[in-house]
Each structure stands twice: as structure tokens, then as C-alpha cells.
């Protein structure tokens, strides 16, 4: 192999490795975004399922934690009509 061909092959291999790294990162970020969307849906469903004054403390398998407290407007001096008490 002459030096020009060797340099071209080396450049193409280096470019290929770089492109594969970018593709890997793209796939990883998409996966993480999908995971976060699912977590958001899960937390929303939990918040809607908890009664007023309810509390949830959860430690997930990956070590992350969720702490939800749904305030009870009546016990906090608010109204039952859904108005938010402002302090």
C-alpha cells in the first residue's frame, strides 16, 4: 500500500469511528429522553391518584427518589373550590 492510500484509509477509519461515536450518543440521548418522558407520566399519574393531603415517598431501583405531597387546601386555610391559597 502506498503512503497516499494508507493515509486515506487511516482518515476514513478515523472518520468512521467518529461517526459511530456520534450515532451512539444520539441513540443514548433519545433513550434518556424517552425514560424521562415515562417518568413524567408516572409522576403525573401518581399525583392525580393521591387524595388531598396524601403523601408518597418512593425510592426507585436506580436509586432516584420521588417525594410527593398533595396539599389539603382545607387544612391549610384554603378553600375547597380549588382556589390556591397564596401566602
C-alpha positions as CSV (number, residue, x, y, z in Angstrom):
1,X,0.0,0.0,0.0
2,X,1.4,3.3,-1.0
3,X,1.6,6.2,1.6
4,X,-1.3,8.2,0.0
5,X,-3.7,5.2,0.1
6,X,-2.6,4.4,3.7
7,X,-3.3,8.0,4.7
8,X,-6.7,7.9,3.1
9,X,-7.6,4.6,4.7
10,X,-6.5,5.9,8.1
11,X,-8.5,9.1,7.6
12,X,-11.6,7.1,6.6
13,X,-11.3,4.8,9.6
14,X,-10.9,7.7,12.0
15,X,-14.0,9.4,10.4
16,X,-15.9,6.2,10.7
17,X,-15.1,5.8,14.4
18,X,-16.1,9.5,15.0
19,X,-19.4,9.0,13.2
20,X,-20.2,5.8,15.2
21,X,-19.5,7.7,18.4
22,X,-21.9,10.5,17.3
23,X,-24.6,7.9,16.4
24,X,-24.1,6.1,19.8
25,X,-24.5,9.4,21.6
26,X,-27.7,10.2,19.7
27,X,-29.2,6.9,20.5
28,X,-28.3,7.2,24.2
29,X,-29.8,10.7,24.4
30,X,-33.0,9.5,22.7
31,X,-33.3,6.7,25.2
32,X,-32.7,9.0,28.1
33,X,-35.4,11.4,26.8
34,X,-37.9,8.5,26.5
35,X,-37.1,7.4,30.0
36,X,-37.7,10.9,31.4
37,X,-41.0,11.2,29.5
38,X,-42.1,7.9,31.0
39,X,-41.1,9.1,34.5
40,X,-43.0,12.3,34.0
41,X,-46.1,10.4,33.0
42,X,-45.7,8.1,36.0
43,X,-45.3,11.0,38.5
44,X,-48.3,12.8,36.9
45,X,-50.4,9.6,37.3
46,X,-49.3,9.3,40.9
47,X,-50.1,12.9,41.7
48,X,-53.6,12.5,40.2
49,X,-54.2,9.3,42.1
50,X,-53.2,10.6,45.6
51,X,-56.0,12.1,47.7
52,X,-55.8,15.7,49.1
53,X,-53.3,15.6,51.9
54,X,-51.8,12.4,50.5
55,X,-48.0,11.8,50.6
56,X,-45.8,9.4,48.7
57,X,-42.1,8.7,49.3
58,X,-40.6,6.2,46.9
59,X,-37.0,5.0,46.2
60,X,-36.6,3.5,42.7
61,X,-34.4,0.7,41.6
62,X,-32.0,3.1,40.0
63,X,-31.5,5.0,43.3
64,X,-33.6,8.0,42.4
65,X,-36.3,9.2,44.8
66,X,-39.8,10.6,44.4
67,X,-41.4,12.6,47.2
68,X,-44.9,13.8,46.5
69,X,-47.1,15.7,48.9
70,X,-50.6,16.7,47.7
71,X,-51.6,19.7,49.9
72,X,-55.0,19.7,51.5
73,X,-56.4,23.2,50.9
74,X,-58.9,23.0,53.7
75,X,-56.4,22.1,56.4
76,X,-54.0,24.8,55.1
77,X,-56.6,27.6,55.3
78,X,-57.6,27.4,51.6
79,X,-61.0,26.8,50.1
80,X,-62.5,23.6,48.7
81,X,-63.4,25.3,45.4
82,X,-59.9,24.8,44.0
83,X,-58.5,28.2,44.7
84,X,-54.9,28.2,45.6
85,X,-54.1,29.8,49.0
86,X,-51.4,32.4,48.5
87,X,-49.2,33.3,51.3
